[in-house]
Amino acid sequence: MGGFGLAAKLTGSLKVGVSYHISDEWDVSLLYKGTYVDYDTGDEGDSSYFSYKTITHGPIISASYQF
């Protein structure tokens, strides 16, 4: 979560998935991630007013090697 007047009023992210440890060095993961961003600036009705509200989501597939 973010905010406090520094950037977005509210930002949040959620990640859900599974990870499989193949060996001491390798593992693979399958996740689904969603991120929400709520941003505005100025006063509504002004010509320079900006509002940005979005939800971005999708799958993440990863493999990692530890050495």
All heavy atoms as a GROMACS GRO file, in nm:
protein
  517
    1MET      N    1   0.085  -0.117   0.000
    1MET     CA    2   0.000   0.000   0.000
    1MET      C    3   0.089   0.123   0.000
    1MET      O    4   0.195   0.123   0.059
    1MET     CB    5  -0.091   0.000   0.123
    1MET     CG    6  -0.168  -0.126   0.144
    1MET     SD    7  -0.341  -0.135   0.118
    1MET     CE    8  -0.419   0.011   0.141
    2GLY      N    9   0.045   0.224  -0.067
    2GLY     CA   10   0.121   0.348  -0.072
    2GLY      C   11   0.030   0.466  -0.052
    2GLY      O   12  -0.089   0.452  -0.031
    3GLY      N   13   0.086   0.582  -0.059
    3GLY     CA   14   0.003   0.701  -0.047
    3GLY      C   15   0.067   0.807   0.037
    3GLY      O   16   0.181   0.844   0.015
    4PHE      N   17  -0.007   0.860   0.135
    4PHE     CA   18   0.038   0.964   0.226
    4PHE      C   19   0.068   1.094   0.152
    4PHE      O   20   0.156   1.170   0.191
    4PHE     CB   21   0.158   0.917   0.308
    4PHE     CG   22   0.135   0.787   0.378
    4PHE    CD1   23   0.192   0.671   0.331
    4PHE    CD2   24   0.051   0.779   0.488
    4PHE    CE1   25   0.170   0.550   0.392
    4PHE    CE2   26   0.028   0.659   0.551
    4PHE     CZ   27   0.086   0.544   0.503
    5GLY      N   28  -0.002   1.118   0.041
    5GLY     CA   29   0.015   1.240  -0.034
    5GLY      C   30   0.140   1.247  -0.117
    5GLY      O   31   0.169   1.348  -0.179
    6LEU      N   32   0.219   1.143  -0.121
    6LEU     CA   33   0.344   1.144  -0.197
    6LEU      C   34   0.326   1.099  -0.341
    6LEU      O   35   0.396   1.145  -0.429
    6LEU     CB   36   0.448   1.055  -0.128
    6LEU     CG   37   0.485   1.095   0.014
    6LEU    CD1   38   0.578   0.992   0.076
    6LEU    CD2   39   0.548   1.232   0.015
    7ALA      N   40   0.234   1.010  -0.365
    7ALA     CA   41   0.212   0.959  -0.501
    7ALA      C   42   0.066   0.919  -0.512
    7ALA      O   43  -0.020   1.003  -0.502
    7ALA     CB   44   0.305   0.842  -0.529
    8ALA      N   45   0.041   0.794  -0.531
    8ALA     CA   46  -0.097   0.746  -0.545
    8ALA      C   47  -0.167   0.750  -0.410
    8ALA      O   48  -0.105   0.734  -0.306
    8ALA     CB   49  -0.097   0.604  -0.599
    9LYS      N   50  -0.297   0.774  -0.414
    9LYS     CA   51  -0.374   0.769  -0.290
    9LYS      C   52  -0.377   0.627  -0.235
    9LYS      O   53  -0.369   0.607  -0.116
    9LYS     CB   54  -0.516   0.816  -0.316
    9LYS     CG   55  -0.531   0.963  -0.323
    9LYS     CD   56  -0.678   0.996  -0.330
    9LYS     CE   57  -0.703   1.143  -0.326
    9LYS     NZ   58  -0.845   1.173  -0.333
   10LEU      N   59  -0.389   0.532  -0.325
   10LEU     CA   60  -0.396   0.393  -0.281
   10LEU      C   61  -0.336   0.304  -0.389
   10LEU      O   62  -0.371   0.314  -0.505
   10LEU     CB   63  -0.542   0.352  -0.257
   10LEU     CG   64  -0.566   0.209  -0.215
   10LEU    CD1   65  -0.504   0.183  -0.078
   10LEU    CD2   66  -0.713   0.179  -0.212
   11THR      N   67  -0.245   0.219  -0.348
   11THR     CA   68  -0.186   0.119  -0.437
   11THR      C   69  -0.178  -0.012  -0.362
   11THR      O   70  -0.135  -0.015  -0.246
   11THR     CB   71  -0.043   0.161  -0.481
   11THR    OG1   72  -0.051   0.286  -0.546
   11THR    CG2   73   0.017   0.058  -0.574
   12GLY      N   74  -0.221  -0.119  -0.424
   12GLY     CA   75  -0.216  -0.249  -0.360
   12GLY      C   76  -0.186  -0.358  -0.461
   12GLY      O   77  -0.214  -0.344  -0.579
   13SER      N   78  -0.127  -0.464  -0.412
   13SER     CA   79  -0.090  -0.576  -0.498
   13SER      C   80  -0.116  -0.706  -0.424
   13SER      O   81  -0.090  -0.716  -0.304
   13SER     CB   82   0.057  -0.564  -0.537
   13SER     OG   83   0.093  -0.666  -0.625
   14LEU      N   84  -0.166  -0.804  -0.497
   14LEU     CA   85  -0.192  -0.936  -0.440
   14LEU      C   86  -0.138  -1.041  -0.537
   14LEU      O   87  -0.162  -1.033  -0.657
   14LEU     CB   88  -0.342  -0.957  -0.418
   14LEU     CG   89  -0.384  -1.093  -0.365
   14LEU    CD1   90  -0.331  -1.113  -0.223
   14LEU    CD2   91  -0.535  -1.104  -0.367
   15LYS      N   92  -0.066  -1.137  -0.482
   15LYS     CA   93  -0.007  -1.244  -0.563
   15LYS      C   94  -0.044  -1.378  -0.498
   15LYS      O   95  -0.022  -1.397  -0.379
   15LYS     CB   96   0.144  -1.225  -0.566
   15LYS     CG   97   0.213  -1.296  -0.673
   15LYS     CD   98   0.360  -1.260  -0.695
   15LYS     CE   99   0.433  -1.192  -0.587
   15LYS     NZ  100   0.576  -1.177  -0.613
   16VAL      N  101  -0.099  -1.469  -0.579
   16VAL     CA  102  -0.141  -1.601  -0.531
   16VAL      C  103  -0.086  -1.705  -0.627
   16VAL      O  104  -0.091  -1.687  -0.748
   16VAL     CB  105  -0.295  -1.611  -0.526
   16VAL    CG1  106  -0.338  -1.749  -0.480
   16VAL    CG2  107  -0.355  -1.504  -0.439
   17GLY      N  108  -0.032  -1.814  -0.572
   17GLY     CA  109   0.019  -1.917  -0.661
   17GLY      C  110   0.085  -2.031  -0.588
   17GLY      O  111   0.074  -2.045  -0.467
   18VAL      N  112   0.155  -2.112  -0.666
   18VAL     CA  113   0.226  -2.228  -0.613
   18VAL      C  114   0.370  -2.227  -0.662
   18VAL      O  115   0.401  -2.173  -0.768
   18VAL     CB  116   0.158  -2.360  -0.655
   18VAL    CG1  117   0.021  -2.372  -0.592
   18VAL    CG2  118   0.150  -2.374  -0.805
   19SER      N  119   0.456  -2.286  -0.582
   19SER     CA  120   0.597  -2.300  -0.618
   19SER      C  121   0.638  -2.445  -0.594
   19SER      O  122   0.594  -2.507  -0.496
   19SER     CB  123   0.682  -2.205  -0.533
   19SER     OG  124   0.815  -2.209  -0.573
   20TYR      N  125   0.721  -2.498  -0.682
   20TYR     CA  126   0.766  -2.637  -0.670
   20TYR      C  127   0.918  -2.640  -0.668
   20TYR      O  128   0.983  -2.587  -0.758
   20TYR     CB  129   0.713  -2.721  -0.786
   20TYR     CG  130   0.751  -2.866  -0.776
   20TYR    CD1  131   0.695  -2.949  -0.680
   20TYR    CD2  132   0.845  -2.921  -0.864
   20TYR    CE1  133   0.731  -3.082  -0.670
   20TYR    CE2  134   0.881  -3.053  -0.855
   20TYR     CZ  135   0.825  -3.134  -0.758
   20TYR     OH  136   0.861  -3.264  -0.749
   21HIS      N  137   0.972  -2.701  -0.565
   21HIS     CA  138   1.116  -2.713  -0.547
   21HIS      C  139   1.162  -2.842  -0.618
   21HIS      O  140   1.140  -2.952  -0.569
   21HIS     CB  141   1.148  -2.718  -0.397
   21HIS     CG  142   1.291  -2.705  -0.364
   21HIS    ND1  143   1.361  -2.589  -0.384
   21HIS    CD2  144   1.379  -2.792  -0.312
   21HIS    CE1  145   1.485  -2.605  -0.344
   21HIS    NE2  146   1.498  -2.730  -0.300
   22ILE      N  147   1.225  -2.828  -0.736
   22ILE     CA  148   1.265  -2.943  -0.816
   22ILE      C  149   1.389  -3.012  -0.759
   22ILE      O  150   1.394  -3.134  -0.750
   22ILE     CB  151   1.293  -2.899  -0.962
   22ILE    CG1  152   1.164  -2.846  -1.024
   22ILE    CG2  153   1.347  -3.014  -1.045
   22ILE    CD1  154   1.182  -2.783  -1.159
   23SER      N  155   1.488  -2.932  -0.722
   23SER     CA  156   1.612  -2.985  -0.666
   23SER      C  157   1.672  -2.879  -0.574
   23SER      O  158   1.610  -2.776  -0.549
   23SER     CB  159   1.712  -3.020  -0.777
   23SER     OG  160   1.756  -2.903  -0.843
   24ASP      N  161   1.794  -2.903  -0.525
   24ASP     CA  162   1.859  -2.804  -0.440
   24ASP      C  163   1.885  -2.673  -0.514
   24ASP      O  164   1.895  -2.568  -0.451
   24ASP     CB  165   1.992  -2.858  -0.385
   24ASP     CG  166   1.972  -2.964  -0.280
   24ASP    OD1  167   1.862  -2.969  -0.221
   24ASP    OD2  168   2.067  -3.042  -0.256
   25GLU      N  169   1.896  -2.679  -0.645
   25GLU     CA  170   1.928  -2.560  -0.724
   25GLU      C  171   1.809  -2.497  -0.795
   25GLU      O  172   1.806  -2.377  -0.821
   25GLU     CB  173   2.035  -2.591  -0.830
   25GLU     CG  174   2.170  -2.630  -0.774
   25GLU     CD  175   2.180  -2.779  -0.744
   25GLU    OE1  176   2.095  -2.855  -0.792
   25GLU    OE2  177   2.272  -2.817  -0.670
   26TRP      N  178   1.709  -2.577  -0.833
   26TRP     CA  179   1.601  -2.529  -0.920
   26TRP      C  180   1.464  -2.528  -0.851
   26TRP      O  181   1.432  -2.618  -0.774
   26TRP     CB  182   1.589  -2.619  -1.043
   26TRP     CG  183   1.698  -2.601  -1.142
   26TRP    CD1  184   1.811  -2.674  -1.154
   26TRP    CD2  185   1.705  -2.502  -1.244
   26TRP    NE1  186   1.888  -2.627  -1.257
   26TRP    CE2  187   1.824  -2.520  -1.315
   26TRP    CE3  188   1.621  -2.396  -1.282
   26TRP    CZ2  189   1.862  -2.439  -1.420
   26TRP    CZ3  190   1.658  -2.316  -1.388
   26TRP    CH2  191   1.778  -2.338  -1.456
   27ASP      N  192   1.385  -2.426  -0.882
   27ASP     CA  193   1.244  -2.428  -0.847
   27ASP      C  194   1.165  -2.353  -0.953
   27ASP      O  195   1.219  -2.270  -1.027
   27ASP     CB  196   1.218  -2.370  -0.707
   27ASP     CG  197   1.251  -2.225  -0.697
   27ASP    OD1  198   1.369  -2.194  -0.675
   27ASP    OD2  199   1.158  -2.142  -0.711
   28VAL      N  200   1.038  -2.387  -0.966
   28VAL     CA  201   0.948  -2.324  -1.063
   28VAL      C  202   0.824  -2.272  -0.989
   28VAL      O  203   0.786  -2.327  -0.885
   28VAL     CB  204   0.905  -2.420  -1.176
   28VAL    CG1  205   1.024  -2.457  -1.262
   28VAL    CG2  206   0.840  -2.544  -1.121
   29SER      N  207   0.764  -2.166  -1.043
   29SER     CA  208   0.647  -2.106  -0.980
   29SER      C  209   0.543  -2.072  -1.085
   29SER      O  210   0.576  -2.035  -1.198
   29SER     CB  211   0.686  -1.977  -0.906
   29SER     OG  212   0.777  -2.004  -0.804
   30LEU      N  213   0.417  -2.083  -1.046
   30LEU     CA  214   0.304  -2.040  -1.127
   30LEU      C  215   0.218  -1.952  -1.038
   30LEU      O  216   0.166  -1.998  -0.935
   30LEU     CB  217   0.224  -2.161  -1.177
   30LEU     CG  218   0.099  -2.131  -1.258
   30LEU    CD1  219   0.134  -2.051  -1.383
   30LEU    CD2  220   0.029  -2.259  -1.295
   31LEU      N  221   0.208  -1.823  -1.074
   31LEU     CA  222   0.138  -1.726  -0.990
   31LEU      C  223   0.037  -1.648  -1.071
   31LEU      O  224   0.044  -1.642  -1.194
   31LEU     CB  225   0.240  -1.626  -0.932
   31LEU     CG  226   0.358  -1.684  -0.858
   31LEU    CD1  227   0.470  -1.582  -0.848
   31LEU    CD2  228   0.317  -1.728  -0.720
   32TYR      N  229  -0.054  -1.583  -1.001
   32TYR     CA  230  -0.146  -1.488  -1.062
   32TYR      C  231  -0.136  -1.361  -0.978
   32TYR      O  232  -0.151  -1.366  -0.856
   32TYR     CB  233  -0.289  -1.541  -1.063
   32TYR     CG  234  -0.377  -1.464  -1.157
   32TYR    CD1  235  -0.378  -1.495  -1.292
   32TYR    CD2  236  -0.455  -1.359  -1.113
   32TYR    CE1  237  -0.458  -1.424  -1.381
   32TYR    CE2  238  -0.534  -1.288  -1.200
   32TYR     CZ  239  -0.535  -1.321  -1.334
   32TYR     OH  240  -0.612  -1.249  -1.422
   33LYS      N  241  -0.109  -1.247  -1.043
   33LYS     CA  242  -0.086  -1.123  -0.970
   33LYS      C  243  -0.182  -1.015  -1.017
   33LYS      O  244  -0.209  -1.002  -1.136
   33LYS     CB  245   0.057  -1.075  -0.992
   33LYS     CG  246   0.091  -0.947  -0.919
   33LYS     CD  247   0.233  -0.903  -0.944
   33LYS     CE  248   0.261  -0.773  -0.871
   33LYS     NZ  249   0.395  -0.724  -0.898
   34GLY      N  250  -0.233  -0.939  -0.922
   34GLY     CA  251  -0.318  -0.825  -0.953
   34GLY      C  252  -0.265  -0.702  -0.879
   34GLY      O  253  -0.226  -0.712  -0.763
   35THR      N  254  -0.264  -0.588  -0.948
   35THR     CA  255  -0.218  -0.463  -0.889
   35THR      C  256  -0.323  -0.355  -0.914
   35THR      O  257  -0.370  -0.339  -1.027
   35THR     CB  258  -0.084  -0.418  -0.950
   35THR    OG1  259   0.012  -0.520  -0.928
   35THR    CG2  260  -0.034  -0.289  -0.888
   36TYR      N  261  -0.358  -0.280  -0.809
   36TYR     CA  262  -0.456  -0.172  -0.819
   36TYR      C  263  -0.385  -0.040  -0.791
   36TYR      O  264  -0.307  -0.029  -0.697
   36TYR     CB  265  -0.568  -0.192  -0.716
   36TYR     CG  266  -0.662  -0.074  -0.708
   36TYR    CD1  267  -0.757  -0.053  -0.808
   36TYR    CD2  268  -0.655   0.015  -0.604
   36TYR    CE1  269  -0.843   0.054  -0.802
   36TYR    CE2  270  -0.741   0.124  -0.597
   36TYR     CZ  271  -0.834   0.143  -0.697
   36TYR     OH  272  -0.918   0.250  -0.691
   37VAL      N  273  -0.412   0.060  -0.876
   37VAL     CA  274  -0.354   0.194  -0.858
   37VAL      C  275  -0.467   0.296  -0.868
   37VAL      O  276  -0.544   0.296  -0.964
   37VAL     CB  277  -0.246   0.225  -0.964
   37VAL    CG1  278  -0.192   0.366  -0.946
   37VAL    CG2  279  -0.134   0.124  -0.958
   38ASP      N  280  -0.475   0.386  -0.770
   38ASP     CA  281  -0.571   0.496  -0.768
   38ASP      C  282  -0.491   0.625  -0.758
   38ASP      O  283  -0.422   0.648  -0.660
   38ASP     CB  284  -0.665   0.481  -0.649
   38ASP     CG  285  -0.761   0.597  -0.636
   38ASP    OD1  286  -0.776   0.674  -0.732
   38ASP    OD2  287  -0.821   0.611  -0.528
   39TYR      N  288  -0.498   0.710  -0.859
   39TYR     CA  289  -0.418   0.832  -0.861
   39TYR      C  290  -0.501   0.947  -0.915
   39TYR      O  291  -0.574   0.932  -1.012
   39TYR     CB  292  -0.295   0.811  -0.952
   39TYR     CG  293  -0.201   0.928  -0.953
   39TYR    CD1  294  -0.099   0.936  -0.860
   39TYR    CD2  295  -0.213   1.028  -1.047
   39TYR    CE1  296  -0.012   1.043  -0.862
   39TYR    CE2  297  -0.126   1.136  -1.049
   39TYR     CZ  298  -0.027   1.143  -0.956
   39TYR     OH  299   0.059   1.249  -0.955
   40ASP      N  300  -0.493   1.062  -0.853
   40ASP     CA  301  -0.553   1.183  -0.908
   40ASP      C  302  -0.471   1.302  -0.862
   40ASP      O  303  -0.390   1.293  -0.771
   40ASP     CB  304  -0.700   1.198  -0.870
   40ASP     CG  305  -0.721   1.220  -0.721
   40ASP    OD1  306  -0.624   1.212  -0.645
   40ASP    OD2  307  -0.836   1.245  -0.682
   41THR      N  308  -0.489   1.413  -0.929
   41THR     CA  309  -0.414   1.533  -0.894
   41THR      C  310  -0.499   1.655  -0.923
   41THR      O  311  -0.582   1.653  -1.015
   41THR     CB  312  -0.279   1.540  -0.968
   41THR    OG1  313  -0.206   1.653  -0.921
   41THR    CG2  314  -0.296   1.549  -1.117
   42GLY      N  315  -0.481   1.759  -0.848
   42GLY     CA  316  -0.558   1.881  -0.868
   42GLY      C  317  -0.701   1.866  -0.823
   42GLY      O  318  -0.736   1.778  -0.745
   43ASP      N  319  -0.786   1.955  -0.872
   43ASP     CA  320  -0.927   1.955  -0.837
   43ASP      C  321  -1.010   1.916  -0.959
   43ASP      O  322  -0.986   1.963  -1.070
   43ASP     CB  323  -0.971   2.093  -0.788
   43ASP     CG  324  -0.903   2.133  -0.658
   43ASP    OD1  325  -0.890   2.045  -0.570
   43ASP    OD2  326  -0.862   2.250  -0.646
   44GLU      N  327  -1.109   1.830  -0.936
   44GLU     CA  328  -1.196   1.787  -1.044
   44GLU      C  329  -1.266   1.910  -1.103
   44GLU      O  330  -1.314   1.995  -1.031
   44GLU     CB  331  -1.299   1.686  -0.993
   44GLU     CG  332  -1.371   1.614  -1.103
   44GLU     CD  333  -1.453   1.497  -1.052
   44GLU    OE1  334  -1.436   1.457  -0.936
   44GLU    OE2  335  -1.534   1.447  -1.130
   45GLY      N  336  -1.267   1.920  -1.234
   45GLY     CA  337  -1.324   2.036  -1.301
   45GLY      C  338  -1.218   2.129  -1.357
   45GLY      O  339  -1.245   2.206  -1.449
   46ASP      N  340  -1.096   2.126  -1.300
   46ASP     CA  341  -0.986   2.206  -1.355
   46ASP      C  342  -0.940   2.145  -1.487
   46ASP      O  343  -0.948   2.025  -1.507
   46ASP     CB  344  -0.867   2.210  -1.259
   46ASP     CG  345  -0.893   2.296  -1.137
   46ASP    OD1  346  -0.993   2.370  -1.137
   46ASP    OD2  347  -0.812   2.291  -1.042
   47SER      N  348  -0.887   2.229  -1.576
   47SER     CA  349  -0.840   2.179  -1.706
   47SER      C  350  -0.718   2.089  -1.690
   47SER      O  351  -0.692   2.005  -1.775
   47SER     CB  352  -0.807   2.295  -1.798
   47SER     OG  353  -0.703   2.374  -1.743
   48SER      N  354  -0.643   2.103  -1.581
   48SER     CA  355  -0.524   2.020  -1.560
   48SER      C  356  -0.551   1.898  -1.472
   48SER      O  357  -0.459   1.826  -1.435
   48SER     CB  358  -0.412   2.104  -1.497
   48SER     OG  359  -0.454   2.151  -1.369
   49TYR      N  360  -0.677   1.874  -1.438
   49TYR     CA  361  -0.712   1.760  -1.352
   49TYR      C  362  -0.676   1.629  -1.420
   49TYR      O  363  -0.695   1.612  -1.539
   49TYR     CB  364  -0.862   1.762  -1.320
   49TYR     CG  365  -0.909   1.645  -1.238
   49TYR    CD1  366  -0.874   1.632  -1.105
   49TYR    CD2  367  -0.987   1.546  -1.295
   49TYR    CE1  368  -0.917   1.525  -1.030
   49TYR    CE2  369  -1.030   1.438  -1.222
   49TYR     CZ  370  -0.995   1.428  -1.089
   49TYR     OH  371  -1.038   1.320  -1.015
   50PHE      N  372  -0.624   1.537  -1.343
   50PHE     CA  373  -0.582   1.407  -1.394
   50PHE      C  374  -0.631   1.300  -1.299
   50PHE      O  375  -0.617   1.312  -1.178
   50PHE     CB  376  -0.429   1.402  -1.405
   50PHE     CG  377  -0.376   1.269  -1.445
   50PHE    CD1  378  -0.386   1.226  -1.576
   50PHE    CD2  379  -0.314   1.187  -1.352
   50PHE    CE1  380  -0.335   1.103  -1.613
   50PHE    CE2  381  -0.264   1.063  -1.388
   50PHE     CZ  382  -0.274   1.022  -1.520
   51SER      N  383  -0.690   1.193  -1.351
   51SER     CA  384  -0.736   1.082  -1.270
   51SER      C  385  -0.693   0.952  -1.336
   51SER      O  386  -0.708   0.936  -1.457
   51SER     CB  387  -0.888   1.085  -1.255
   51SER     OG  388  -0.932   0.977  -1.178
   52TYR      N  389  -0.643   0.860  -1.259
   52TYR     CA  390  -0.592   0.734  -1.312
   52TYR      C  391  -0.629   0.623  -1.215
   52TYR      O  392  -0.577   0.618  -1.104
   52TYR     CB  393  -0.441   0.744  -1.328
   52TYR     CG  394  -0.371   0.620  -1.377
   52TYR    CD1  395  -0.382   0.580  -1.508
   52TYR    CD2  396  -0.292   0.546  -1.291
   52TYR    CE1  397  -0.316   0.468  -1.554
   52TYR    CE2  398  -0.225   0.434  -1.336
   52TYR     CZ  399  -0.238   0.396  -1.467
   52TYR     OH  400  -0.172   0.284  -1.513
   53LYS      N  401  -0.719   0.537  -1.252
   53LYS     CA  402  -0.757   0.423  -1.168
   53LYS      C  403  -0.749   0.300  -1.256
   53LYS      O  404  -0.813   0.293  -1.361
   53LYS     CB  405  -0.897   0.440  -1.112
   53LYS     CG  406  -0.907   0.554  -1.016
   53LYS     CD  407  -1.046   0.570  -0.963
   53LYS     CE  408  -1.047   0.691  -0.872
   53LYS     NZ  409  -1.179   0.728  -0.829
   54THR      N  410  -0.672   0.203  -1.214
   54THR     CA  411  -0.653   0.084  -1.298
   54THR      C  412  -0.630  -0.040  -1.214
   54THR      O  413  -0.581  -0.033  -1.103
   54THR     CB  414  -0.535   0.104  -1.395
   54THR    OG1  415  -0.525  -0.009  -1.480
   54THR    CG2  416  -0.405   0.120  -1.321
   55ILE      N  417  -0.668  -0.152  -1.271
   55ILE     CA  418  -0.635  -0.283  -1.216
   55ILE      C  419  -0.563  -0.359  -1.327
   55ILE      O  420  -0.616  -0.377  -1.436
   55ILE     CB  421  -0.760  -0.362  -1.172
   55ILE    CG1  422  -0.833  -0.288  -1.060
   55ILE    CG2  423  -0.721  -0.502  -1.127
   55ILE    CD1  424  -0.964  -0.351  -1.019
   56THR      N  425  -0.440  -0.397  -1.299
   56THR     CA  426  -0.360  -0.474  -1.393
   56THR      C  427  -0.343  -0.614  -1.334
   56THR      O  428  -0.307  -0.627  -1.217
   56THR     CB  429  -0.222  -0.408  -1.412
   56THR    OG1  430  -0.242  -0.273  -1.451
   56THR    CG2  431  -0.142  -0.480  -1.518
   57HIS      N  432  -0.370  -0.717  -1.413
   57HIS     CA  433  -0.359  -0.853  -1.359
   57HIS      C  434  -0.318  -0.950  -1.468
   57HIS      O  435  -0.336  -0.923  -1.587
   57HIS     CB  436  -0.491  -0.897  -1.295
   57HIS     CG  437  -0.607  -0.892  -1.388
   57HIS    ND1  438  -0.646  -1.001  -1.462
   57HIS    CD2  439  -0.692  -0.792  -1.420
   57HIS    CE1  440  -0.751  -0.968  -1.535
   57HIS    NE2  441  -0.781  -0.840  -1.512
   58GLY      N  442  -0.262  -1.063  -1.425
   58GLY     CA  443  -0.224  -1.166  -1.519
   58GLY      C  444  -0.136  -1.272  -1.457
   58GLY      O  445  -0.093  -1.260  -1.342
   59PRO      N  446  -0.106  -1.376  -1.534
   59PRO     CA  447  -0.025  -1.487  -1.483
   59PRO      C  448   0.125  -1.454  -1.484
   59PRO      O  449   0.172  -1.373  -1.563
   59PRO     CB  450  -0.055  -1.600  -1.582
   59PRO     CG  451  -0.086  -1.528  -1.708
   59PRO     CD  452  -0.155  -1.401  -1.669
   60ILE      N  453   0.195  -1.520  -1.395
   60ILE     CA  454   0.342  -1.513  -1.388
   60ILE      C  455   0.394  -1.656  -1.381
   60ILE      O  456   0.354  -1.733  -1.293
   60ILE     CB  457   0.390  -1.436  -1.264
   60ILE    CG1  458   0.337  -1.295  -1.264
   60ILE    CG2  459   0.542  -1.437  -1.256
   60ILE    CD1  460   0.363  -1.219  -1.135
   61ILE      N  461   0.482  -1.691  -1.473
   61ILE     CA  462   0.546  -1.822  -1.474
   61ILE      C  463   0.695  -1.798  -1.459
   61ILE      O  464   0.752  -1.718  -1.534
   61ILE     CB  465   0.517  -1.900  -1.604
   61ILE    CG1  466   0.366  -1.919  -1.620
   61ILE    CG2  467   0.588  -2.033  -1.605
   61ILE    CD1  468   0.325  -1.971  -1.755
   62SER      N  469   0.758  -1.863  -1.363
   62SER     CA  470   0.901  -1.838  -1.342
   62SER      C  471   0.976  -1.966  -1.307
   62SER      O  472   0.919  -2.062  -1.256
   62SER     CB  473   0.921  -1.735  -1.230
   62SER     OG  474   0.885  -1.790  -1.105
   63ALA      N  475   1.105  -1.963  -1.337
   63ALA     CA  476   1.197  -2.069  -1.296
   63ALA      C  477   1.319  -1.998  -1.240
   63ALA      O  478   1.360  -1.894  -1.292
   63ALA     CB  479   1.235  -2.156  -1.415
   64SER      N  480   1.375  -2.051  -1.133
   64SER     CA  481   1.495  -1.989  -1.075
   64SER      C  482   1.601  -2.094  -1.040
   64SER      O  483   1.569  -2.208  -1.010
   64SER     CB  484   1.459  -1.907  -0.952
   64SER     OG  485   1.406  -1.988  -0.852
   65TYR      N  486   1.723  -2.048  -1.049
   65TYR     CA  487   1.839  -2.132  -1.019
   65TYR      C  488   1.918  -2.066  -0.908
   65TYR      O  489   1.955  -1.949  -0.919
   65TYR     CB  490   1.927  -2.149  -1.145
   65TYR     CG  491   2.050  -2.230  -1.122
   65TYR    CD1  492   2.042  -2.369  -1.116
   65TYR    CD2  493   2.173  -2.168  -1.105
   65TYR    CE1  494   2.156  -2.445  -1.094
   65TYR    CE2  495   2.286  -2.244  -1.082
   65TYR     CZ  496   2.277  -2.382  -1.077
   65TYR     OH  497   2.389  -2.457  -1.055
   66GLN      N  498   1.941  -2.137  -0.801
   66GLN     CA  499   2.019  -2.086  -0.688
   66GLN      C  500   2.157  -2.153  -0.688
   66GLN      O  501   2.168  -2.274  -0.706
   66GLN     CB  502   1.950  -2.115  -0.553
   66GLN     CG  503   1.819  -2.045  -0.533
   66GLN     CD  504   1.703  -2.118  -0.594
   66GLN    OE1  505   1.702  -2.239  -0.607
   66GLN    NE2  506   1.600  -2.043  -0.632
   67PHE      N  507   2.260  -2.073  -0.669
   67PHE     CA  508   2.395  -2.130  -0.665
   67PHE      C  509   2.470  -2.082  -0.544
   67PHE      O  510   2.426  -1.997  -0.471
   67PHE     CB  511   2.474  -2.097  -0.793
   67PHE     CG  512   2.479  -1.952  -0.825
   67PHE    CD1  513   2.586  -1.875  -0.781
   67PHE    CD2  514   2.380  -1.892  -0.902
   67PHE    CE1  515   2.591  -1.740  -0.811
   67PHE    CE2  516   2.386  -1.759  -0.933
   67PHE     CZ  517   2.491  -1.682  -0.888
   0.00000   0.00000   0.00000
